[in-house]
Amino acid sequence: MEKYILTLDSGTTSCRSLIVNKKGDVVATSQIEITQFFPKSGWVEHDALEIWNAQLSTMQSVKNKSKLKSDDIAALGITNQRETIVVWDKKSGMPIYNAIVWQDGRTSEYCDELIKQGHSEMITKKTGLIINPYFSGTKLRWILNNVPEAKEKLKKGDLLAGTIDTWLLWKLTGGKSFATDVSNASRTLLFNIKTLKWDQEILDLFGIPLSILPKVQPSSSHFGYIIPTHFSINAKNSVPITGMIGDQQSALFGQLCVEKGMIKNTYGTGCFTLVNTGDQIIYSKNKLLSTVAWQIEGEKTQYALEGSVFIAGAAITWLRDSLKMVYNQKQMDSYADLVEKDSTQRVYVVPSFTGLGAPYWDSNSRGAIFGLERGTKREHIVKATLESIAYQANDLINSMAKDLGSKIKLMKVDGGVSNSNYLLGFQASISDLKVSKPKNIETTAMGAAYMAGLQVKFWKNIEEIKKIAIIDKEFEPEINSDERAKLIKGWNQAVKRTFNWIEDIN
């Protein structure tokens, strides 16, 4: 009997479930968008129960679409938006507050205090991260200090906290499994990436008790079983959960960047560039992050350097939902092509709606459009928005090349926005490298599938997985160095003029 892997892909804007076969083909998929809440300027929240219900619904949907029974599923893998934090009551299973999303900047003042107090070096050395609202730790501290229910339940020992992977695992197993994996733990600002344990010194600094945090396991290991009521009460065998990995590390593995020096870029809600650094931690001198890539049970932990851009595909959502300039992503390329190549108008969009990520790390920056003229049309702004994604990725690529001490010649790409040929062509040109896109762009989901499958020997090893990877398109640079330098100069000027906006106007 043929077996399959089920993957839950819990993203920032939607929850999806996919079923894949041994050839790496997606045989069924289901997706539900989730609500974005913006209660105050710079705040971003999700309803954790909505995430759970959407994920459960899509999981049931793909099983029905593929006409598979629970016994046909060899294992389940989970990949997720990483730094988003949920706090809930372990008795009722109810969140005590909305999930605070990784894009949320409400803890920027506290982060500034920590930096002024001189904690930067200690925290970076232990976690590989910088002090920034982006990460989970300060968000969790905010909930513990500002939600009255948190203090009450903490005293009773009823409080649990975790990233989205932990929340889904806890719900899937009926509260029997409370765990996370090393990749997600390494994004909390609370985890020591050398010892691979929660760091007590940092927990004490933030006032976070160890008792509310989950057990940390290898990304490919046994996490528990789905309870029958969530899947099938008639199943002969329980479906094991054997893979959990943060979405960007999952995409790195899904792209099979399994050797030192291999690099990928994911164009999702945000934009994330990672390079595999093997079993060594490389500390960046160019404001990138050192992070755990993954750990397969019984093998050495793998690490990566990462650059994170907060707004990529979310800028397209902004054009669609807020400005009503496009109906869908497919229109973006059409509008971009309407602008003549020899046009003298150079419009730049800096989509720092929630601040700038790497390599700037300016949580006080805000978005802006530069170069507007009387003749500027919708297509100029649409084109500039697409290009802003490539410019931001290029900033990361340049920083990464400096840390590695060598030019990057090839980058593997994935994510929903990688469907834009205009974007990938511009990326190749502005970064002066080859861009390679796989036939199956579901690399984030595939990374988690591979992790789950390796644990149960669905795939024997990584070499077997390499045989099923197929390249779809490749893009080469199409502009000269002078034109490239001119375009990048304009981008750099635009970015600089958004720095510290919130502070400057207050």
C-alpha positions, 0 to 999 in steps of 0.5 A: 500500500502506497503511503503519504506524508501530511504537512501542516504549513502554518504561515503568517497570512494563511494556514495550509495542509498538503499531502505529498507522495514519495516522488515529492509530488503534492497530491492535494492541498488546502488553504485558508487565509487567517485574519490580521489584527492591527490594534495599535500602530506597529502592533500585529496579532493573530487569533490562535484559535482561528489558526488552530481551526483553519489548520484542522479544517485544511487537514481534513480537507486534503484527506478528503480531496485525496480520498486517503484514510488515516492509515495511508499517512506515514507521518505528519510534519509541521512548519510554521511562522516562527517568532509569533508567540501564544500563551494559553491555559493548559486546563481549558486549552484557551489562549489568554491573549491573541498571538503576538506576531513576529512583525509586531513592534510593541516591545521596541522601547524595552529592547532599547532599554536592554541595549542601553543596559549593555546586554547586547553582547551577552544575548548575541553570543548566546542566541546568535540574535540581536535584541529586537522586537522581532523575536519571541522573548520580549513579546512573551514578557509583554504578555506576562506583564500586561495581561492580568490573567497571565499573572493569576494563572502563572501563580496556579501553574496553569500557564503554557507558552510557545511558538505556533508549532508548539501550539499546534502540537499541543492541540493535535495531541490533545495536550499530551505533547508540549514541545518545540524543535531546535530551529523554532527555539533558536528564534525566541531570544531565550535559547542558547544555540551552543548548549541547545537549551533554554538559557537561564540567565536570559530567562531571569533577565526577562522574568520568564519562568522556565516552567512555562516553556516547552521541551526542545527536540531535534527537528526530525524526531518523534513528537507524539501522535494525533489523537483520533478525534482530530483525524479518524476514530476508525484508524487502525494506527495513530498518525505520528508527528515526526517533523517540526521546523520553522518555516525558513529553515524548512525552506532551506532544507526543502531546497536541499541546501544541505551543504555548507555555503548553499543559499536560498531566498524565500519570498513570502510575507517577509523575505528570508535569505539563509546560507548553510554554515554546516555544524559551525556557528558563524557570527555575522559582522554585518548585522545578520543572524546566526541561527540553528538550521535543523537537527536530525535525530542522531546527527550533528546540529546544522547552523545557518546565517540568516537575513530577515526582511519583514515586508515582501509579499505583504507589500503586494497584499497592501497594494491589493487590500489597502490601496486597491491597485491590483486584484491579485498577484498575477496582475503585478507582472502585467503592470510592471511590463507596462512601464517602458524599460527606457522610462526616465521615471525611477520610483522607489517604494520602501515598505518598512510598514513595521520597521526595517529588518536586516541589515538595518534593524530600525524598528522606528522606520516607516514606509514611503514612496520616493520619486513621484512625479506628475506623470507617475501612474499605477504601474510605476508604483506596482513595479516599484513595489515588486522591485522593493522586494528584490532590493531588500533581498539584495541588501541581505545577499551583500551582507552575506557575501561579506560574512562568507568572504566570497561572492554569491553566484547562485541563489535558490528561490521559493515562496508564493511571490517567486511566481513573479517572473519580473521579480526573479529577473530583476533579482538576478540583474540587481544582485548579479547572480543566477536565480534558480527556481524549483519545479515544486515551489512548496519548499517550505512544506517539503522541508517539514515533509522531508523531516517527518519522512526521514524519521519514519524511513519514508525516505531512506536518506537525503541522497534519495530525496535529491533524486526527486528535485527538479529545476523549473526556471533559471534567471541570469543578469540582464543589466550592466554594472553602471545601470546596477550601481545607479539603481542601487544608489537610488534605493540606498538613498530612499531607505536612508530617508525612512530611518528613525521616522517614528522618533523624528516626528514625536 
